[in-house]
Amino acid sequence: MNLTLSKSLIALALGAAIVPAACAEDASGPKSIPRKPAIFDLTAIDTTADPCVDFYQYACGNWKKNNPIPADQTRWGRFNELAEYNNYLLYTDLKAAADAPKTPLQKKYGDYFAACMNVDLADKLGAKPIQPVLETIDGWSDRKKLATLMGETEDKYALGFLFGFSSDQDQKDASKQIGEIDQAGLGLPDRDYYLSQDDRSKKLRDEYREHVAKMFTLLGDTPEQAAKEAQSVLDIETALAQGSMSRIDRRSPANVYHIMTIDQLQSLTPEFDWKVYFAAKKQSALTTVNVVAPDFFKAMNQQIATADVGALKSYLRWHVVHRYAANLSGPFVQENFHFYGATLTGQKELTPRWKRCTQSTDRALGEAVGQDWVARNFPPAAKDNMEKMVKALEVALSDDIKHLDWMSDATKVEAQKKLEAFRDKIGYPEKWRDYSSVKIRRDDAVFNSQQIAAFNDRRDLAKIGKPVDEKEWSMTPPTVNAYYNPAMNDINFPAGILQPPFYDFKVDPAVNFGGIGVVIGHEMTHGFDDEGSQYDPQGNVRSWWTPEDLKKFNERTDCEVKEYSGFEVAPGQNLNGKLTLGENTADNGGLRIAYKALMDTLAEQNASATAKTDNYTPAQRYFIAFGQVWCENTREEAARLRAKTDPHSSGRWRINGSVQNFDEFGKAFSCKAGQPMMPVNACRVW
């Protein structure tokens, strides 16, 4: 799937971690049990702050003061609190399965976890697990046969280079799965890290080159040889970055859709034999493919044609060790962090191995692990109540559309059709994924990683030419996140997020609507943000707007772009309003829609909209619950990285940016027009 078009609530964490080189890694379990997050935390509120001046400080001030960033984290917020708690619950399941499995499924994921936790074996083996693929690369010398080499490495080791090949839904007919090739092959987080000429970017490139060289020395190369190889890697990746499409340009579906015949693709990249490659991938029958970023493939072709074969070998070797560093011995793990953890994100210490292996097992076998996790941690009552909330939010969004003063009746009819076509997925899949064909060894973490990669690759490519599976999920049940997929036109809420601080079916509606209600509204609004609005009810890219309405829509989103581009996240580093536009639109729309649903629910229940609980009205409790979802502390390095790569705004601006655009917030806290949280001119799309 083209992941740039699948809209999650938060970005996934980046980076790994390290311990001092003199220390052996601790492979024991948790030292303490993580606390379960609270919902509507009165102790988090900073009552010395004025909510009309800085609502984020008011809702989160004491939480921020009392929750410094743990040394093994790059940021720490309410999402992290819940993820940590869920991770612990998952760990107990995995540990039990590793020690005494009761089912074949538990044996499979228990062995995967056990192999990951075996530090002694990893240290004993060093780089031995990746020697076969390194030897395959070493034996390659003919640039004309690069496709043969890549076909072999993908077939034997599930290891791809340079670009990605996958299935995706056809933009013009979302009921079909087509083949797709896309840009990839960079070791830094984004193309701009190679292209920006500011001093900070230049310094990071120098540190990256040093890191690559150190990894080569761990493979046994001399320092002089390693330095030369590292420069070759940086040169090739810089050339690929120059041909890569920017994150902002990728936000437009039209920019990432270029159907070509295989002959046309071959003409675009004459130095790479696509028929050989597709044959190795068991896709010889493929006649057309979506070439997401043609300019990237031109740049790739140029490198294949002109780069020294030795340099290309260095590039391939680097991406092997980079891919598997986390599964190798301590020196590889530590050096991997030295750059990707400490340098890029400011992380101070190694994330304990039990956490890393728990997360790795969930990513690898999520719908195996998830079955047992859901049975223990997500009761039917929680699912039933969540379904009712989703319906209430859909009613509120429908009402919002009906009363928009800037949209014509013709476009409103089309918008309602799209809303009515939403698919709601709550908790976990209707049908669990079958992992019976996956081979797992208790004593070989690299082998297991390759087996999972091969399984996922075969499963993905087998979709090409077949109808879309509308019931498939792309997040695991314990995940603390949610997402909207425009091609599926579905909203997805894994069981992992349906807990405090987002949701507790036993508390008052104001708190639940402020927490999970806004999350639901956020995902629904993605169907109508700058990207989602280009998809019709069936998931096809098709304009359903009148020209005049589209012009008004763009004027309103431009207001958000300018507003959020003025928000600073680190000294001299502002948000990118264009990169974060979709998420900002969803935050603002979700807040309005969930508030409307709350007021409708209170009216239906004949409940008071003014009676106070804990000295707060329902409206105030709603906004505080919303604010506290996004309490966070972030390291400066991580904040800078996120500003360049993350389509989500930081917690402070997700809160303050949204409430300052919603007049009901100002009314709830008796703000005066002109105060920061109640500006005279505010932005509104939905």
C-alpha positions in Angstrom: 0.0 0.0 0.0 1.1 3.5 -0.7 1.4 4.5 3.0 1.5 8.2 2.3 -2.2 7.9 1.6 -3.2 5.9 4.8 -3.7 8.4 7.5 -2.8 7.4 11.1 -3.5 9.3 14.3 0.2 9.4 15.2 3.5 8.6 13.5 5.4 5.5 14.5 8.4 5.9 16.8 11.8 6.3 15.1 15.2 5.0 16.1 16.7 2.3 18.3 18.8 2.6 21.4 22.2 1.9 23.1 24.0 1.1 26.3 27.5 2.1 27.1 29.9 -0.1 25.2 31.4 -1.6 28.3 28.1 -3.0 29.5 26.5 -6.3 28.4 22.9 -6.0 27.4 20.3 -7.0 30.0 18.0 -9.6 28.5 15.8 -9.9 31.6 12.2 -8.8 31.8 10.7 -5.6 33.2 12.1 -4.2 36.5 8.7 -2.9 37.4 5.1 -3.0 36.1 4.2 0.1 34.1 1.3 2.0 35.6 -2.0 2.0 33.8 -2.8 5.6 32.5 -5.4 7.6 34.1 -8.4 9.1 32.2 -9.2 12.8 33.0 -6.3 13.4 35.4 -7.0 16.3 37.7 -3.4 16.2 39.0 -2.1 17.0 35.5 -3.9 20.4 35.3 -1.8 23.5 35.9 -4.4 25.8 37.6 -1.9 28.6 37.6 -2.1 28.8 33.8 -4.8 30.7 32.0 -6.7 28.3 29.7 -7.5 31.3 27.4 -3.8 32.1 27.0 -2.3 28.7 26.7 -4.7 25.8 27.1 -2.0 23.2 26.5 -0.1 24.4 29.6 -3.4 24.5 31.6 -4.4 20.9 30.6 -0.9 19.4 30.7 1.4 21.7 32.7 1.7 19.5 35.8 1.8 16.3 33.8 4.7 17.7 31.8 6.5 18.7 35.0 5.9 15.3 36.7 6.7 13.1 33.6 10.2 13.7 32.4 11.3 11.7 29.3 12.6 8.3 30.3 16.2 7.7 29.1 15.1 5.0 26.7 12.6 7.3 24.9 12.8 10.2 22.5 9.5 11.7 23.6 7.1 10.8 26.4 3.4 11.4 26.2 0.0 9.8 27.0 0.3 7.6 23.9 3.6 6.4 25.2 2.1 5.7 28.6 -0.6 3.5 27.1 1.8 1.8 24.6 4.1 1.0 27.5 1.3 -0.5 29.5 0.0 -2.5 26.5 3.6 -3.6 25.8 3.9 -5.0 29.3 0.6 -7.0 29.0 1.8 -8.3 25.6 5.2 -9.2 27.1 3.5 -11.4 29.7 1.7 -13.3 27.0 4.9 -13.7 25.0 7.0 -14.8 27.9 4.4 -17.4 28.9 4.2 -18.6 25.3 8.0 -18.9 25.1 8.2 -20.8 28.4 5.2 -23.1 28.1 3.1 -22.7 24.9 -0.4 -24.2 25.0 -1.2 -24.0 21.3 0.7 -24.2 18.0 0.1 -20.5 17.6 1.7 -19.7 21.0 4.6 -22.0 20.1 5.2 -19.9 16.9 5.2 -16.5 18.5 6.8 -17.8 21.6 9.8 -19.1 19.6 10.0 -15.9 17.7 10.2 -13.9 20.9 12.7 -16.3 22.5 15.0 -16.0 19.5 14.9 -12.3 19.7 15.7 -12.3 23.5 18.7 -14.6 23.1 21.5 -12.0 23.6 24.2 -14.6 24.2 23.6 -16.3 20.9 23.5 -13.0 19.0 26.8 -12.0 20.6 28.3 -15.4 19.8 27.3 -15.3 16.1 28.3 -11.7 15.4 27.8 -11.0 11.7 27.6 -14.7 10.7 23.8 -14.7 10.1 24.2 -12.2 7.3 27.3 -13.7 5.7 25.4 -15.7 3.0 23.8 -12.6 1.5 27.0 -10.6 1.8 28.8 -13.4 0.0 26.1 -13.3 -2.7 26.8 -9.6 -3.2 30.5 -10.1 -3.2 30.2 -12.6 -6.0 28.3 -10.1 -8.2 30.4 -8.1 -10.7 28.2 -7.4 -13.8 26.1 -4.3 -13.5 23.9 -5.6 -16.3 22.9 -8.5 -14.0 21.8 -6.3 -11.1 18.2 -7.5 -11.6 19.4 -11.1 -11.3 21.2 -10.3 -8.1 18.2 -8.5 -6.6 15.9 -11.3 -7.6 18.2 -13.8 -5.8 18.5 -11.8 -2.6 14.7 -11.2 -2.5 13.9 -14.8 -3.2 16.4 -16.3 -0.7 16.6 -13.6 2.0 13.5 -11.4 1.4 15.9 -8.5 1.1 15.2 -5.8 -1.4 17.3 -2.8 -2.4 16.9 0.6 -4.2 13.1 0.5 -4.6 10.0 -1.1 -3.3 7.7 -3.4 -5.2 4.3 -4.1 -3.8 0.5 -4.3 -4.5 -1.8 -1.4 -4.1 -5.4 -0.4 -5.0 -5.8 1.2 -8.4 -6.7 4.9 -8.0 -9.1 4.6 -11.0 -10.7 1.4 -9.8 -10.3 0.8 -6.1 -11.8 -2.6 -6.3 -8.7 -3.9 -8.1 -5.2 -4.6 -6.8 -2.3 -3.6 -9.1 1.5 -3.8 -9.0 3.4 -0.8 -7.9 7.1 0.3 -7.7 8.1 3.2 -5.5 11.2 5.1 -4.4 13.2 3.8 -1.5 16.9 3.0 -0.8 17.9 5.9 1.5 19.5 5.4 4.9 18.6 8.9 6.2 15.0 9.6 7.2 14.1 11.9 4.3 15.5 13.2 1.0 15.9 16.7 2.5 18.6 15.3 4.8 20.8 14.8 1.8 19.8 18.0 0.0 19.6 20.8 2.6 22.7 22.9 2.8 22.3 24.4 6.3 25.1 23.7 8.9 22.9 21.3 10.9 22.2 19.1 7.8 25.8 19.1 6.7 26.9 18.0 10.2 24.3 15.2 10.2 25.6 14.0 6.8 29.2 13.9 8.2 28.0 11.9 11.2 26.0 9.5 9.0 29.1 8.9 6.8 31.1 8.1 10.0 28.3 5.7 11.2 28.3 3.8 7.9 32.1 3.5 8.0 32.0 2.1 11.5 29.4 -0.5 10.5 31.7 -1.6 7.7 34.6 -1.9 10.1 32.4 -4.2 12.3 32.0 -6.4 9.1 35.8 -6.7 9.1 36.9 -3.9 6.6 39.9 -1.8 7.3 39.2 1.8 8.5 40.6 3.1 5.2 38.4 0.8 3.1 35.4 1.5 5.3 35.8 5.3 4.8 35.9 4.9 1.1 32.9 2.6 1.1 30.9 5.0 3.3 31.6 7.9 0.9 30.3 5.7 -2.0 27.1 5.0 -0.1 26.6 8.7 0.6 27.2 9.6 -3.0 24.7 7.0 -4.4 22.1 7.8 -1.8 22.4 11.6 -2.5 21.8 10.9 -6.2 18.8 8.8 -5.3 17.5 11.6 -3.0 17.9 14.2 -5.8 15.5 12.1 -7.9 13.1 11.3 -5.0 9.7 13.0 -4.7 9.2 15.2 -1.6 6.7 14.3 1.1 4.6 17.3 0.2 4.4 16.4 -3.4 3.4 12.9 -2.5 0.3 14.2 -0.7 -1.4 14.6 -4.1 -2.8 11.3 -5.4 -2.2 12.5 -9.0 1.5 12.9 -8.4 1.9 9.2 -7.4 0.0 7.5 -10.2 1.8 6.7 -13.4 0.6 3.5 -15.1 3.2 2.1 -17.5 3.6 -1.0 -19.5 6.6 -3.2 -18.7 8.1 -2.1 -22.0 7.6 1.6 -21.1 9.2 0.9 -17.7 12.1 -0.8 -19.4 12.6 2.2 -21.6 12.6 4.5 -18.6 15.3 2.4 -16.9 17.2 0.5 -19.6 20.0 -0.5 -17.2 17.7 -2.7 -15.1 16.2 -5.9 -16.5 12.6 -5.8 -15.2 11.6 -9.0 -16.9 14.3 -10.9 -15.0 13.3 -9.2 -11.8 9.6 -9.8 -12.1 10.2 -13.4 -13.0 12.2 -13.8 -9.8 9.3 -12.3 -7.9 6.8 -14.8 -9.6 5.2 -11.9 -11.5 6.1 -12.7 -15.1 2.5 -12.2 -16.1 2.5 -8.6 -15.0 1.8 -6.3 -18.1 1.5 -2.9 -16.4 2.7 -1.3 -13.1 2.2 1.9 -11.3 5.5 3.8 -11.3 5.0 6.1 -8.3 8.0 8.3 -8.8 9.4 8.2 -12.4 12.1 10.7 -11.7 13.5 8.5 -9.0 13.8 5.6 -11.4 15.6 7.8 -13.8 18.1 8.7 -11.0 18.3 5.0 -10.1 19.0 4.1 -13.7 21.8 6.7 -13.9 23.5 5.2 -10.8 23.3 1.7 -12.2 24.8 2.9 -15.4 27.6 5.1 -14.1 28.5 4.3 -10.5 31.5 2.1 -10.0 30.6 -1.6 -9.5 32.6 -1.5 -6.2 30.6 1.5 -5.1 27.3 -0.3 -5.9 28.5 -3.3 -3.9 29.3 -1.0 -0.9 25.8 0.4 -1.2 24.2 -3.1 -1.2 26.4 -4.3 1.7 25.5 -1.3 3.7 21.8 -1.9 3.4 22.2 -5.5 4.4 23.9 -4.6 7.7 21.6 -1.7 8.2 18.5 -3.8 7.8 19.6 -6.5 10.3 21.7 -4.5 12.8 19.1 -4.9 15.5 19.3 -8.7 15.2 23.1 -8.9 15.3 25.6 -8.8 18.2 26.0 -6.0 20.7 28.5 -3.9 18.8 26.1 -3.7 15.8 23.2 -2.8 18.0 25.2 -0.2 19.8 26.6 1.5 16.7 23.2 1.4 15.1 21.9 3.4 18.0 24.8 5.8 18.1 23.5 7.4 14.9 19.8 6.5 14.6 19.0 6.8 18.3 21.4 9.3 20.0 22.3 11.5 17.1 19.1 11.7 15.2 16.6 11.7 18.1 18.5 12.4 21.3 17.7 9.1 23.0 19.9 8.5 26.0 19.8 4.8 26.8 19.0 1.4 25.3 15.4 0.5 25.2 15.3 -2.7 27.3 15.5 -5.8 25.1 12.2 -7.1 26.4 10.4 -4.1 25.0 12.2 -4.3 21.7 11.5 -8.0 21.3 7.8 -7.5 22.3 7.4 -4.8 19.8 9.2 -6.8 17.1 7.0 -9.9 17.7 3.9 -7.8 17.5 5.0 -6.3 14.2 6.0 -9.7 12.8 3.0 -11.9 14.1 0.6 -9.3 15.1 -2.6 -11.1 14.3 -1.4 -14.3 16.0 -0.3 -12.4 19.2 -3.4 -10.2 18.9 -5.9 -13.0 19.2 -4.8 -13.9 22.8 -4.2 -10.2 23.7 -7.7 -9.2 22.7 -9.3 -12.1 24.5 -7.7 -10.9 27.8 -7.9 -7.1 27.4 -10.8 -6.1 25.2 -14.2 -7.1 26.6 -17.3 -7.3 24.4 -18.9 -4.4 26.3 -16.1 -2.1 25.3 -16.6 -3.0 21.6 -20.3 -2.5 21.8 -20.1 0.9 23.4 -17.4 2.0 20.9 -19.7 1.0 18.0 -22.4 3.3 19.5 -19.9 6.2 19.8 -18.9 5.8 16.2 -22.5 6.0 15.1 -23.0 9.1 17.2 -20.0 10.7 15.5 -21.3 9.8 12.0 -24.6 11.5 12.8 -22.7 14.6 14.0 -20.6 14.7 10.9 -23.6 14.3 8.7 -25.3 17.2 10.6 -22.1 19.3 10.2 -22.1 18.8 6.5 -25.8 19.8 6.2 -25.2 23.1 7.9 -21.9 24.2 6.2 -22.5 27.7 4.9 -19.7 27.6 2.4 -20.7 24.4 0.6 -23.4 24.1 -2.1 -26.2 21.5 -1.9 -24.8 19.6 -4.9 -21.5 19.0 -3.1 -23.2 18.2 0.2 -25.1 15.4 -1.5 -21.8 13.9 -2.6 -20.2 14.4 0.8 -23.1 12.6 2.5 -22.8 9.7 0.0 -19.1 9.3 1.0 -19.9 9.4 4.7 -22.7 6.8 4.4 -20.2 4.5 2.6 -17.7 4.6 5.5 -16.6 1.1 6.8 -16.2 1.0 10.5 -13.6 -1.4 11.9 -13.4 -1.6 15.7 -11.0 -3.6 17.9 -9.7 -6.4 15.7 -10.3 -8.2 12.3 -13.3 -10.4 11.6 -10.9 -13.0 10.2 -7.4 -13.6 11.6 -4.4 -13.9 9.4 -3.1 -17.5 8.8 0.6 -17.8 9.7 0.7 -21.6 9.3 3.2 -21.4 6.4 5.7 -19.3 8.3 8.7 -21.2 9.6 10.1 -20.0 12.9 13.3 -21.1 14.7 13.9 -20.6 18.3 17.6 -20.0 17.8 17.8 -17.8 14.7 16.4 -14.3 14.9 17.7 -13.2 11.5 16.1 -16.3 9.8 12.8 -15.5 11.5 13.0 -11.9 10.3 13.6 -13.1 6.8 10.8 -15.6 7.0 8.3 -13.0 8.1 9.5 -10.6 5.4 9.1 -13.3 2.8 5.6 -14.3 4.0 4.4 -10.7 4.0 6.0 -10.1 0.5 4.4 -13.2 -1.0 1.1 -12.4 0.6 1.1 -8.8 -0.7 2.2 -9.6 -4.2 -0.4 -12.4 -4.5 -3.1 -9.7 -4.3 -2.2 -8.3 -7.7 -5.0 -8.8 -10.2 -7.4 -9.9 -7.5 -10.4 -8.2 -5.8 -9.6 -6.0 -2.7 -10.1 -7.6 0.7 -12.3 -5.0 2.3 -11.9 -6.6 5.8 -8.1 -6.5 6.0 -6.4 -4.4 8.7 -3.0 -2.7 8.5 -2.5 -2.3 12.3 -2.2 -5.0 14.9 -4.9 -5.2 17.7 -2.6 -4.0 20.6 -1.5 -0.9 18.6 -2.1 2.5 20.3 -3.1 4.3 17.1 -6.0 4.6 14.6 -6.2 5.3 10.9 -8.3 6.2 7.9 -7.6 4.6 4.5 -9.0 6.7 1.6 -8.8 3.9 -1.0 -10.8 1.6 1.4 -12.9 4.5 2.7 -12.7 2.9 6.2 -11.9 4.1 9.7 -10.0 1.7 11.9 -9.7 1.7 15.7 -7.4 -1.1 17.1 -8.3 -2.4 20.6 -5.0 -1.1 21.9 -6.2 2.5 21.9 -9.6 1.8 23.3 -8.5 2.3 26.9 -7.6 5.2 29.2 -6.6 7.9 28.7 -8.7 7.8 25.5 -11.6 5.7 26.5 -13.4 4.1 29.5 -17.0 3.0 29.0 -17.6 3.5 32.7 -16.9 7.3 32.8 -19.1 10.2 31.8 -19.7 11.0 28.1 -17.9 14.3 28.2 -14.6 12.6 29.0 -15.0 9.8 26.4 -16.1 12.2 23.7 -13.1 14.4 24.5 -10.8 11.5 24.3 -11.7 8.7 21.9 -14.6 10.7 20.4 -12.2 13.3 19.0 -10.0 10.4 17.7 -13.0 9.0 15.9 -13.9 12.4 14.5 -10.3 12.9 13.5 -10.3 9.7 11.4 -13.6 10.5 9.9 -12.5 14.0 8.9 -9.5 12.5 7.1 -12.1 11.4 4.5 -12.6 15.1 3.8 -9.1 16.5 4.2 -6.9 17.8 1.4 -6.0 14.2 0.3 -9.1 12.3 1.4 -11.4 14.8 -0.3 -10.0 13.6 -3.7 -11.5 10.1 -3.2 -15.1 9.2 -3.9 -17.2 6.8 -1.7 -15.8 3.7 -3.5 -12.2 4.8 -2.9 -11.5 6.0 -6.4 -9.7 9.2 -7.1 -12.5 11.3 -8.6 -13.5 14.9 -8.0 -17.0 15.1 -6.5 -16.8 18.9 -5.9 -18.3 21.7 -7.8 -15.5 24.1 -9.0 -16.7 26.9 -6.8 -16.9 24.7 -3.7 -13.4 23.3 -4.3 -12.1 26.8 -4.5 -13.7 27.7 -1.1 -12.3 24.4 0.3 -8.8 25.3 -0.8 -9.0 28.8 0.6 -10.0 27.4 4.0 -7.1 24.8 4.0 -4.7 27.6 3.0 -5.7 29.4 6.2 -4.6 26.3 8.2 -1.3 26.0 6.2 -0.4 29.6 7.1 -1.5 29.3 10.7 0.4 26.1 11.5 3.5 27.2 9.7 3.8 29.9 12.3 4.0 27.4 15.2 7.6 26.8 16.6 8.5 23.3 17.9 12.3 23.9 18.5 14.4 27.0 18.4 14.3 28.2 14.8 12.3 25.2 13.7 8.6 25.7 12.8 6.0 23.2 11.7 5.5 22.7 7.9 1.9 23.7 7.4 1.7 21.9 4.1 3.1 18.7 5.4 0.8 18.7 8.4 -2.3 20.0 6.6 -4.2 16.7 6.5 -3.7 16.0 10.2 -4.4 19.6 11.3 -7.7 19.5 9.3 -8.6 16.2 11.0 -7.7 17.6 14.4 -9.9 20.6 13.9 -12.7 18.7 12.4 -12.6 15.9 14.9 -12.8 18.4 17.8 -16.0 20.1 16.4 -17.7 16.8 15.4 -17.1 15.1 18.7 -18.4 18.2 20.6 -21.6 18.1 18.6 -22.0 14.4 19.3 -21.5 15.0 23.0 -24.1 17.7 23.1 -26.5 15.5 21.2 -25.9 12.6 23.5 -26.5 14.8 26.6 -29.7 16.0 25.1 -30.9 12.5 24.3 -30.1 11.4 27.9 -31.8 14.5 29.4 -28.5 15.2 31.1 -27.5 18.7 32.2 -25.0 20.5 30.0 -24.1 22.8 32.8 -23.9 20.6 36.0 -20.4 20.4 37.3 -18.3 17.3 38.0 -14.9 17.8 39.8 -15.8 21.5 39.5 -15.9 21.4 35.7 -18.9 21.6 33.3 -19.3 18.9 30.7 -17.9 21.2 28.0 -14.9 22.0 30.1 -14.3 18.3 30.9 -14.6 17.6 27.2 -11.9 20.0 26.3 -9.6 19.0 29.2 -10.0 15.3 28.2 -9.1 16.2 24.7 -6.1 18.3 25.8 -4.7 15.6 28.1 -4.6 13.0 25.3 -1.7 15.0 23.8 0.4 15.9 26.9 4.0 15.2 25.9 7.6 16.0 26.5 9.9 15.7 23.4 13.7 15.9 23.0 14.8 18.7 20.8 16.5 16.4 18.3 13.3 14.4 18.0 11.2 17.5 17.6 13.4 18.7 14.7 13.2 15.3 13.0 9.4 15.1 13.4 9.0 18.6 11.9 10.7 17.4 8.7 9.2 14.0 8.4 6.0 13.7 10.5 2.7 14.8 9.0 1.4 15.3 12.5 1.9 18.5 14.5 3.4 18.4 18.0 1.1 17.9 21.0 1.1 21.6 22.0 -0.1 22.7 18.6 -2.5 19.9 18.1 -4.2 21.3 21.2 -3.8 25.0 21.0 -4.2 25.1 17.2 -7.5 23.3 17.4 -9.1 25.0 20.3 -8.2 28.5 19.1 -10.1 27.7 15.9 -13.3 26.6 17.8 -15.5 29.3 19.4 -17.2 26.8 21.7 -13.9 26.4 23.6 -13.8 30.1 24.3 -17.4 30.0 25.5 -16.7 27.1 27.8 -13.8 28.9 29.6 -15.3 32.4 29.3 -12.4 33.7 27.1 -12.5 37.1 25.7 -12.2 37.8 21.9 -8.6 38.6 21.1 -7.1 36.3 23.7 -4.6 33.7 22.2 -7.1 30.9 22.5 -10.0 32.9 21.1 -8.5 35.0 18.2 -10.7 37.3 16.2 -9.9 35.5 13.0 -9.9 31.7 13.1 -9.5 29.0 10.5 -12.3 26.5 9.8 -12.7 23.8 7.2 -15.2 21.4 8.7 
